[in-house]
Amino acid sequence: MNQEEILAQISKLPLAEKLAIHQNIWTEITKENKTLPMDEWQKKELDKRYKLYQQDKMKCHNWQDVHKSLRQTS
């Protein structure tokens, strides 16, 4: 089965099954690649944010609060 055939089959599935497949694919990718590729600008941005966090200059948010807020706005 080629990629187009797979995508055609996936497009017929309910959203919950598509999301489960997505999660399974992502899990397989992370098993194969312990370190996912990252662009240099991404590394710099993460380093910058981590420095700000260490210096207590970055406001952090609780994940549960962020998740709740996102659900309320959608």
Secondary structure, DSSP 4 states (H G I P E B T S, - for coil): --HHHHHHHHHTS-HHHHHHHHHHHHHHHHHH-SS----HHHHHHHHHHHHHHHTT-S----HHHHHHHHHHH-
